[in-house]
Amino acid sequence: MPEPMNSLYPRFVTAIVATAMKDTPVVMITGPRQCGKTTLIRDLVAGNREFLTLDDDTVLASARSDPAGLIRGLHKSALDEVQRAPDLLRSIKRSVDQDRRPGRFLLTGSANLLAIPRVSESLAGRMEIVSLLPLSLAEIAGHRPAFLKSALKGKVSKPPGVILGGDLVDAVLAGGYPEMLRRKRPERRQAWARGYIRAIVERDVRDIAEIEKLDQVPRLLRVLAEYSGQLANFTQVGGQIGLDDKTTRRYVAILEQLFLVRRIEPWFRNHLSRLIKTPKIHFLDSGLLAALLGITAARLAANRAIFGRLLETFVFSELLKQVSWTENRCSLYHYRDKDQDEVDIVVEDGSGALIGIEVKASATVNTSDFKGLRKMLAACGDDFKLGLVLYDGETIVPFGRRLFAAPLSCLWH
């Protein structure tokens, strides 16, 4: 895998941002810190507009003490890390209401500001939000995948090359943060991850929420890492560090706002019974998850069984990135019924078309791996376009009508 330098890799959301700037007054790029937002907007505007970052203490002080004054002096501008002064959005709203020319403000935020009550209505109808996540394998390879578009039509095709075995493990452990990808040694990745989490807790958590037990947040993240890919039992999670259910839910919601974890809701339809309607918790980056768990290639060589949860997180993250690029809006879910039959990831588009994806870390697939997919196919009929078991192999193998075992590398082609 080549060494990542953000500006050398195409970010597939760039075209979406450029299009939005032509007809929308405010465009905000949201995503986790260190995923490439600042680099993207610097490359996009190429010095053609004023650039201010709220990570600069002087700019931050101005934004917090006199947001209207700061905005009044701006014509067309790029403002970085606006979550550090959320009230700035109200001043932007007033400015845009007086001058609605498209592309006036290009913003980045390392938190989902629309989840903050006092600013949630500030820019409704005036702003387009574009999600940017850490680098995907497709972006690193420079090849925009057609996987989702094809799968929603019931098609899957063999990629020209596959990532297998040790190479797959390396990709999963590296994740998509550029700084993690630059560090080849596991201990250096883990050191970066510790510093990254510490910086977010000390800066971004304080900016968006009042937390009584700030020192518990890193501990909560480590406990959540153990539950990644599992049903969210907040009582059990919080109990390990002395937090009650209500506080745990609140803290997890803050971690979601900061794009560290994501709740994936259960998929269901009214005519289906016996479904479990509990969300799953996923980390948004497998490299950060591996660092929190202390998982290295050496540990996986000794115990391959622990690779499954990392691989599911990796696939979830790659699909989430692809969803952010597609014009056809898609949502990600999981499926589980009371017989414990499940499908790891369900993709549903706006028309109701469905794809079911089961993730398997081994090089072999058998009929039992399709149990949950067969249930969905039987219940949903023609809406169910494709059921895939993605595995560590090279060949696409049919397992019945619209059901296939397929190489994991199909995701990137």
Buried (B, 14 or more C-beta within 10 A) or exposed (E): EEEBEBEEBBBBBBEBBEEBBEEBBBBBBBBBBBBBBBBBBBEBBEEEBEBBBBBEEEBBEBBBEEBEEBBEEBEBBBBBBBBBBBEBBBBBBEBBEEEEEEBBBBBBBBBBBBEBEEBBEBBEEBBBBBBBBBBBBBBBBEBBBEBBBBBBEEEBEBBEEBBBEEEBBEBBBBBBBBBBBBBEEBEBBBEBBEEBBEEBBEBBBEBBBEBEEBEBBBBBBBBBBEBBBBBBBBEBBBBBBEBEBEBBBBBBBBBBBBBBBBBBBBBBEEEBEEBBEBBBBBBBBBBBBBBBBEBBBEBBEEEEEBBBBBBBBBBBBBBBBBBBBBEEEBEBBBBBBEEEBBBBBBBBBEEEBBBBBBBBBEEEBEEEBBBBBBBBBEBBEEBBBBBBBBBBBEEBEEBEEBBBBBBBBBBBB
